[in-house]
Amino acid sequence: MAKSRASKIELGHELADKFARAKGAVLAEYSGMTAEDLALLRRELRKVGCEFKVIKNRVARKAIEGSVPHAMPITAKLVGPIGVIYLYKDIAEGAKTVIKFSKDKAERFKLTSGLLEGRLIPINEFEAIAELPSKEVLLARIIGSLVAPHRRLLGALNGVAGNLVRTISAIKEKKSG
């Protein structure tokens, strides 16, 4: 059944809002996917603060052109039955979830291209993002590298103080003995 003009306009506003809020987006061909598979994908993405939405290409193109200029590069890729994965919170976690799902359903779910910070990125770059450690791990590594020199200095100073105490103790024993 054809959608009314008003419902298409509303859908366009919704799509524009999603593209505006998302830190990144990935296009995927989903031909042959079952409703259960798509529901599973949506649940997994929701856990990491992302969303999968089947879109109407023409409505999405108009919405992006009218309201979201930073997403313009992706309009050329809106061809055929396409779904969009919106990456709202942690791009790396969303990428890991999507790549894992894509590998599990490789014959029916194919990632075509991505959008990150207004730049169209190929899927191999998106896969590289998925291989990055999580934000928490990266922060822990940074803190560890900031603290390491201080720990080494503390160890060296403790070593000097320990050697001084042992030397004084040895002198004391030699004089008393």
N, C-alpha and C positions, 0 to 999 in steps of 0.2 A: 504494500500500500504506500502511495506517495505521501511524503510529509508536507505539511502546509508550510507556507513561507514563514509564518511566525515561529513555528517549531524549529525550522532550519536556522533562523536568526538566533534563537535561544541556544541552540546547539553550537552555533558559531561563537557566541559569547562564552560559553562553557569551555570550548576548546582553546580560545584565546587566553582565558584565565589560567588554564592548566599549563599552557606553554609559557606564560609569563611567570608563573610560580616555580616552574621546574628549573633545576640547575642544569639538567641535561635531558635528552630524549633519544630513544632508539626506535627505529622503525623495524617491524618484523612482518614477514609474510606468514600467515597462519593457516593456509589452505589445508584442509583435511584434518584439522584439529577437532577433537570432540569437545563438547561443552564441559565435560568433567576435567579434561586437560587444561582448558582455559580457566576454569574455576580454581584448579590447583595452582596455576601460575599466579592468578590474582591474589590468592591467600599468601603465597610465599612472598610476593612483592609487598603486600601490605605489612608484613612483619618487619620489613626493612625501610618502611616509609616511602614506598614507590607505588605505582599504579599502572595497570595495563588497560587500554581502552581501544576498542575497535572504532575506527573513524570513517567518516564519509570524506573522500579526498577533496572534492570540490568545495564543500563547506569548510573544511580545514584550511584549504588554500586561501579562501576569501578571508577567513578569520585571522590568519597569520598576516596576510598582506595589509589588512586594515588596522590591526591592533598590536602585533608583536613583531616589529621590524628585525629584532635580533634573531628570530627564528626563520627568516626569509630563505636562507640557503637550503633548508630541508624541503621547501615546496616543490622543487624539481624532482624529488624522490617519491612524491605522493602518487604512485601509480599502482593500480590493481588493488586486490583486497589486502589492506594494510591495517596493522594495529600499532599503537604507539605505547611505548613504555616510558612513563614520565618518572624521572629520577628527582625526587624532591629533597630528601635529606642527605644521606651519605651515598655519593655517586659510586664509590668503590663497592660497597655492600650490594647496592642495586645491580651493578654490573656483574658481580659474582653470581648472584641469584639468576639473572637472565642467561648468562653464559652456561651455567650448570643446566638449566632447563632446556636451553637450546641444544646442548650435547645429548641430553636424554631423549629429546624428541627431534633429532636431527633430520629425519626424513619428512617431517611435516611442519616444523617451525624453523624458519630461517631468518636470521638477522640480516638486514640489508644495509643500513647506514645509521649513523648517529649524529647528534647535534650536541656540542659542548661549548658553552660560552659564545654562542653565535657563530661557531665554526663547524662546518660539516666534517665529520671524522670517519675514516674507514673502520670497518669492523675489527681489523687486526689491532688498531690503536685502542679500541674499546676493550678488546680482550686483554691488552697489556694493562689497562686500568684495573681490570678484574683481578689480575695477578698481584697487584699491590697489596701490601699488608694493611690491616685495618687502621683507622685513625688512632685508636688507643695504642696499638703496637708502635706506630711511628712516633707518637708522643713519648712513649716510654723509652724508645731508642734515643730521642733527642735529649731527654732528661738525663739518661745514663751517660751520654757523651759530655754533657755539661758538668756532671758531678764527678766524673772519672778523674780529672786532674786534681781536684780537691782531695779526693780519697788517697791518691798517690802521695800528695804533699803531706797529708796527715800521717800516712804510713811511714814516710821518711822521717818526719819530726818525732814520731813515737819511737822509731828505731834509734835515733840519736839520743833521745832521753833514756831509753832502755840501756844503751851501751854505756852512757854516763853512769847510771846507777850500778851496773855490773862492774865497771872500772873502780868506782869508789868502794864498792863492797869488797872487791879483790884486794885493794890497798889496805882496807881496814883489817881484813883477815891476815894479811901478810905482816902488818905491824903488831897485831895482837898475838900472833902465833909464833 
